[in-house]
Amino acid sequence: MSETLQIGQLVPDFTLPGSSDQNVSLSNYRGRKVVLYFYPKNNTPACTQESCDFRDFHGDFEKWNTTVIGISPDPLKSHAKFAGKYELPFLLLSDEEHQVAEQFGVWQLKKLYGKEYFGIVRSTFLIDEEGKLKQAWRNVKVKGHIEAVLEAVQE
């Protein structure tokens, strides 16, 4: 799928272990909009801010028949602690093998302090009720992002 998934295309189904202790498939949410946000790591400042922003707007997303799901390479135990600590009302999925991140083209070579490594590029995808990609935000800056996503959901 990489960067080639186009707006309007059907998003391939996937299944990942979720913080609900159950495997979660994208297809479970047909008939609802889905906001999938990929983030690098639990308990880091920007990821915590982004997750808490989605938490704070959770009711607004629900009003628009929209499910929010966070995905990172963190293991389920880490997700459980993170979700509990910040009272996140939505599922976090564990993509430890980064297969889904690769499908969405968000597992990329990154650079930090001169070191290169592979990791998640913070990105959000809006999927419509029929499972088609409605909008994609890549290389997300957290400030103001949740409002932009909510605006797209309401269109």
SULGIRA-V7734 format. One record per residue. N is the residue number from 1. PSI is psi in radians with two decimals (* if undefined). NEAR is the number of other C-alpha atoms within 10 Angstrom. Layout:
# SULGIRA-V7734
n->N psi->PSI near->NEAR
n->N psi->PSI near->NEAR
This chain:
# SULGIRA-V7734
n->1 psi->-0.73 near->13
n->2 psi->-2.49 near->14
n->3 psi->-0.03 near->11
n->4 psi->-0.16 near->10
n->5 psi->2.08 near->17
n->6 psi->2.65 near->15
n->7 psi->2.34 near->15
n->8 psi->-0.27 near->13
n->9 psi->2.63 near->13
n->10 psi->2.28 near->15
n->11 psi->2.17 near->21
n->12 psi->2.44 near->15
n->13 psi->2.66 near->11
n->14 psi->2.83 near->13
n->15 psi->2.28 near->16
n->16 psi->2.70 near->18
n->17 psi->2.39 near->18
n->18 psi->2.87 near->22
n->19 psi->-0.14 near->23
n->20 psi->0.09 near->14
n->21 psi->0.39 near->12
n->22 psi->2.68 near->11
n->23 psi->2.43 near->13
n->24 psi->2.26 near->18
n->25 psi->2.49 near->14
n->26 psi->-0.67 near->17
n->27 psi->-0.31 near->15
n->28 psi->-0.33 near->10
n->29 psi->0.23 near->17
n->30 psi->2.46 near->14
n->31 psi->-0.16 near->13
n->32 psi->2.69 near->17
n->33 psi->2.63 near->24
n->34 psi->2.26 near->25
n->35 psi->1.95 near->24
n->36 psi->2.08 near->20
n->37 psi->2.23 near->23
n->38 psi->2.27 near->28
n->39 psi->2.65 near->26
n->40 psi->-0.82 near->19
n->41 psi->2.40 near->19
n->42 psi->2.58 near->20
n->43 psi->0.35 near->17
n->44 psi->2.70 near->10
n->45 psi->-0.90 near->9
n->46 psi->-0.67 near->17
n->47 psi->-0.67 near->18
n->48 psi->-0.79 near->18
n->49 psi->-0.82 near->15
n->50 psi->-0.81 near->22
n->51 psi->-0.72 near->26
n->52 psi->-0.60 near->17
n->53 psi->-0.78 near->18
n->54 psi->-0.67 near->26
n->55 psi->-0.83 near->20
n->56 psi->-0.46 near->14
n->57 psi->0.16 near->13
n->58 psi->-0.78 near->18
n->59 psi->-0.66 near->13
n->60 psi->-0.74 near->15
n->61 psi->-0.75 near->22
n->62 psi->-0.73 near->13
n->63 psi->-0.50 near->9
n->64 psi->0.44 near->14
n->65 psi->0.77 near->15
n->66 psi->2.27 near->24
n->67 psi->2.29 near->18
n->68 psi->2.32 near->19
n->69 psi->2.26 near->20
n->70 psi->2.49 near->22
n->71 psi->2.26 near->27
n->72 psi->2.95 near->25
n->73 psi->0.00 near->24
n->74 psi->2.58 near->19
n->75 psi->2.83 near->16
n->76 psi->-0.68 near->20
n->77 psi->-0.75 near->12
n->78 psi->-0.72 near->17
n->79 psi->-0.76 near->25
n->80 psi->-0.78 near->17
n->81 psi->-0.78 near->14
n->82 psi->-0.85 near->18
n->83 psi->-0.69 near->22
n->84 psi->-0.79 near->11
n->85 psi->-0.69 near->10
n->86 psi->0.19 near->14
n->87 psi->0.90 near->12
n->88 psi->2.16 near->19
n->89 psi->0.17 near->17
n->90 psi->2.92 near->17
n->91 psi->2.53 near->20
n->92 psi->2.27 near->29
n->93 psi->2.52 near->28
n->94 psi->2.04 near->24
n->95 psi->1.05 near->21
n->96 psi->-0.57 near->16
n->97 psi->0.07 near->10
n->98 psi->0.56 near->18
n->99 psi->-0.76 near->14
n->100 psi->-0.69 near->24
n->101 psi->-0.70 near->24
n->102 psi->-0.70 near->16
n->103 psi->-0.69 near->17
n->104 psi->-0.03 near->21
n->105 psi->0.41 near->18
n->106 psi->-0.01 near->24
n->107 psi->1.84 near->21
n->108 psi->2.86 near->14
n->109 psi->2.22 near->11
n->110 psi->2.91 near->13
n->111 psi->2.30 near->11
n->112 psi->2.19 near->7
n->113 psi->0.72 near->5
n->114 psi->-0.10 near->7
n->115 psi->2.43 near->7
n->116 psi->2.45 near->10
n->117 psi->2.82 near->10
n->118 psi->2.46 near->11
n->119 psi->-3.14 near->19
n->120 psi->2.29 near->22
n->121 psi->2.05 near->19
n->122 psi->2.09 near->22
n->123 psi->2.65 near->22
n->124 psi->2.47 near->25
n->125 psi->2.33 near->19
n->126 psi->2.13 near->25
n->127 psi->2.32 near->28
n->128 psi->3.14 near->22
n->129 psi->-0.40 near->17
n->130 psi->0.05 near->14
n->131 psi->0.28 near->22
n->132 psi->2.57 near->20
n->133 psi->2.11 near->21
n->134 psi->-0.68 near->21
n->135 psi->2.66 near->17
n->136 psi->2.34 near->19
n->137 psi->2.12 near->15
n->138 psi->2.71 near->15
n->139 psi->0.90 near->11
n->140 psi->2.38 near->17
n->141 psi->2.32 near->13
n->142 psi->-0.74 near->16
n->143 psi->2.12 near->12
n->144 psi->-0.06 near->11
n->145 psi->-0.79 near->16
n->146 psi->-0.68 near->19
n->147 psi->-0.70 near->13
n->148 psi->-0.70 near->11
n->149 psi->-0.79 near->19
n->150 psi->-0.69 near->19
n->151 psi->-0.76 near->11
n->152 psi->-0.66 near->12
n->153 psi->-0.64 near->21
n->154 psi->-0.25 near->12
n->155 psi->* near->6
